[in-house]
Amino acid sequence: MNIKLFQKLINELIEEGVQVHKLTLLQISYSLNLYKKLYRSMGVQ
């Protein structure tokens, strides 16, 4: 396999992974905020 092609493929995979990672972090922080609001509304500190 052509080395340049291989490097391009690896870079694309890494970038996709970074995008997925960012999305996952967003979802986690959103979920945490939701849980905090739920606990507050139930009167649990």
DSSP file (Angstrom, degrees, kcal/mol; ACC not computed):
  #  RESIDUE AA STRUCTURE BP1 BP2  ACC     N-H-->O    O-->H-N    N-H-->O    O-->H-N    TCO  KAPPA ALPHA  PHI   PSI    X-CA   Y-CA   Z-CA
    1    1 A M              0   0    0      0, 0.0     2,-0.2     0, 0.0     3,-0.0   0.000 360.0 360.0 360.0 142.8    0.0    0.0    0.0
    2    2 A N     >  -     0   0    0      1,-0.1     4,-2.2     2,-0.0     5,-0.1  -0.428 360.0-139.7 -63.1 130.0    1.2    3.5   -0.8
    3    3 A I  H  > S+     0   0    0      1,-0.2     4,-2.6     2,-0.2     5,-0.2   0.897 101.0  51.9 -62.1 -42.3    2.6    5.1    2.4
    4    4 A K  H  > S+     0   0    0      1,-0.2     4,-2.2     2,-0.2    -1,-0.2   0.907 110.4  49.0 -61.4 -41.2    1.0    8.5    1.7
    5    5 A L  H  > S+     0   0    0      1,-0.2     4,-2.3     2,-0.2    -1,-0.2   0.902 111.0  50.7 -63.5 -41.3   -2.4    6.9    1.2
    6    6 A F  H  X S+     0   0    0     -4,-2.2     4,-2.4     2,-0.2    -2,-0.2   0.910 109.8  49.4 -63.4 -44.2   -1.9    5.0    4.5
    7    7 A Q  H  X S+     0   0    0     -4,-2.6     4,-2.6     1,-0.2    -1,-0.2   0.897 110.2  51.4 -62.0 -40.7   -1.0    8.2    6.4
    8    8 A K  H  X S+     0   0    0     -4,-2.2     4,-2.3     2,-0.2    -2,-0.2   0.918 109.9  49.7 -63.0 -43.2   -4.1    9.9    4.9
    9    9 A L  H  X S+     0   0    0     -4,-2.3     4,-2.3     1,-0.2    -2,-0.2   0.924 111.6  48.1 -61.1 -46.1   -6.3    7.1    6.1
   10   10 A I  H  X S+     0   0    0     -4,-2.4     4,-2.5     1,-0.2    -2,-0.2   0.912 110.8  51.0 -62.7 -43.4   -4.8    7.1    9.6
   11   11 A N  H  X S+     0   0    0     -4,-2.6     4,-2.4     1,-0.2    -1,-0.2   0.895 110.2  49.7 -61.7 -40.0   -5.3   10.9    9.8
   12   12 A E  H  X S+     0   0    0     -4,-2.3     4,-2.4     2,-0.2    -1,-0.2   0.910 110.9  49.4 -65.2 -41.6   -8.9   10.6    8.8
   13   13 A L  H  X S+     0   0    0     -4,-2.3     4,-2.3     2,-0.2    -2,-0.2   0.911 111.1  49.7 -63.4 -42.2   -9.5    7.9   11.3
   14   14 A I  H  X S+     0   0    0     -4,-2.5     4,-2.2     2,-0.2    -2,-0.2   0.921 111.2  49.0 -62.9 -44.2   -7.9   10.0   14.1
   15   15 A E  H  X S+     0   0    0     -4,-2.4     4,-2.3     1,-0.2    -2,-0.2   0.902 110.3  50.6 -64.2 -40.1  -10.0   13.0   13.2
   16   16 A E  H  X S+     0   0    0     -4,-2.4     4,-2.5     1,-0.2    -1,-0.2   0.922 109.8  51.4 -61.1 -42.9  -13.2   11.0   13.2
   17   17 A G  H  X S+     0   0    0     -4,-2.3     4,-2.5     1,-0.2    -2,-0.2   0.887 108.7  50.8 -60.7 -40.5  -12.2    9.6   16.6
   18   18 A V  H  X S+     0   0    0     -4,-2.2     4,-2.5     2,-0.2    -1,-0.2   0.912 110.0  49.8 -64.8 -42.6  -11.7   13.2   17.9
   19   19 A Q  H  X S+     0   0    0     -4,-2.3     4,-2.2     2,-0.2    -2,-0.2   0.930 112.5  46.8 -61.7 -45.6  -15.1   14.3   16.6
   20   20 A V  H  X S+     0   0    0     -4,-2.5     4,-2.5     1,-0.2    -1,-0.2   0.905 111.5  52.3 -62.1 -41.5  -16.8   11.3   18.2
   21   21 A H  H  X S+     0   0    0     -4,-2.5     4,-2.4     2,-0.2    -2,-0.2   0.911 109.1  48.9 -61.5 -44.5  -14.9   12.0   21.5
   22   22 A K  H  X S+     0   0    0     -4,-2.5     4,-2.3     1,-0.2    -1,-0.2   0.914 111.5  49.8 -61.7 -42.9  -16.0   15.6   21.5
   23   23 A L  H  X S+     0   0    0     -4,-2.2     4,-2.4     1,-0.2    -2,-0.2   0.914 110.2  50.4 -62.3 -43.2  -19.6   14.6   20.9
   24   24 A T  H  X S+     0   0    0     -4,-2.5     4,-2.5     1,-0.2    -1,-0.2   0.912 109.6  50.3 -62.7 -43.1  -19.4   12.0   23.8
   25   25 A L  H  X S+     0   0    0     -4,-2.4     4,-2.6     1,-0.2     5,-0.2   0.900 109.7  51.7 -62.0 -40.1  -18.0   14.6   26.1
   26   26 A L  H  X S+     0   0    0     -4,-2.3     4,-2.3     1,-0.2    -2,-0.2   0.926 110.6  48.0 -60.7 -45.2  -20.9   17.0   25.2
   27   27 A Q  H  X S+     0   0    0     -4,-2.4     4,-2.5     1,-0.2    -2,-0.2   0.898 111.5  50.4 -63.7 -40.7  -23.4   14.3   25.9
   28   28 A I  H  X S+     0   0    0     -4,-2.5     4,-2.6     2,-0.2    -2,-0.2   0.935 112.1  45.8 -64.3 -46.6  -21.8   13.4   29.3
   29   29 A S  H  X S+     0   0    0     -4,-2.6     4,-2.2     1,-0.2    -1,-0.2   0.879 113.0  51.3 -66.5 -35.3  -21.7   17.1   30.4
   30   30 A Y  H  X S+     0   0    0     -4,-2.3     4,-2.2    -5,-0.2    -1,-0.2   0.924 110.8  48.3 -64.3 -44.1  -25.3   17.5   29.3
   31   31 A S  H  X S+     0   0    0     -4,-2.5     4,-2.6     2,-0.2    -2,-0.2   0.908 109.9  52.0 -62.9 -42.6  -26.4   14.4   31.2
   32   32 A L  H  X S+     0   0    0     -4,-2.6     4,-2.4     1,-0.2    -1,-0.2   0.917 109.7  49.1 -61.0 -43.2  -24.6   15.6   34.3
   33   33 A N  H  X S+     0   0    0     -4,-2.2     4,-2.2     1,-0.2    -1,-0.2   0.897 110.3  51.6 -63.1 -39.7  -26.4   19.0   34.1
   34   34 A L  H  X S+     0   0    0     -4,-2.2     4,-2.4     2,-0.2    -2,-0.2   0.929 109.7  49.1 -61.4 -45.7  -29.7   17.2   33.7
   35   35 A Y  H  X S+     0   0    0     -4,-2.6     4,-2.8     1,-0.2     5,-0.2   0.907 109.3  52.5 -61.7 -41.8  -29.1   15.0   36.8
   36   36 A K  H  X S+     0   0    0     -4,-2.4     4,-2.4     1,-0.2    -1,-0.2   0.925 110.5  47.7 -59.7 -44.4  -28.1   18.1   38.8
   37   37 A K  H  X S+     0   0    0     -4,-2.2     4,-2.4     2,-0.2    -1,-0.2   0.901 111.4  51.0 -63.9 -40.6  -31.3   19.8   37.9
   38   38 A L  H  X S+     0   0    0     -4,-2.4     4,-1.4     2,-0.2    -2,-0.2   0.934 110.8  48.0 -61.7 -46.6  -33.4   16.7   38.7
   39   39 A Y  H  <>S+     0   0    0     -4,-2.8     5,-2.5     1,-0.2     4,-0.5   0.908 112.0  49.7 -62.0 -42.0  -31.7   16.4   42.1
   40   40 A R  H ><5S+     0   0    0     -4,-2.4     3,-1.2     1,-0.2    -1,-0.2   0.909 108.7  52.1 -63.1 -41.3  -32.3   20.0   42.9
   41   41 A S  H 3<5S+     0   0    0     -4,-2.4    -1,-0.2     1,-0.3    -2,-0.2   0.766 109.0  51.0 -68.7 -23.0  -36.0   19.8   41.9
   42   42 A M  T 3<5S-     0   0    0     -4,-1.4    -1,-0.3    -3,-0.2    -2,-0.2   0.505 119.0-112.8 -89.2  -4.3  -36.4   16.8   44.2
   43   43 A G  T < 5S+     0   0    0     -3,-1.2     2,-0.5    -4,-0.5    -3,-0.2   0.601  72.9 135.3  85.9  11.9  -34.9   18.8   47.0
   44   44 A V      <       0   0    0     -5,-2.5    -1,-0.3    -6,-0.2    -2,-0.2  -0.832 360.0 360.0 -95.6 127.2  -31.7   16.7   47.3
   45   45 A Q              0   0    0     -2,-0.5    -1,-0.1    -3,-0.1    -5,-0.1   0.441 360.0 360.0 -94.0 360.0  -28.5   18.7   47.6
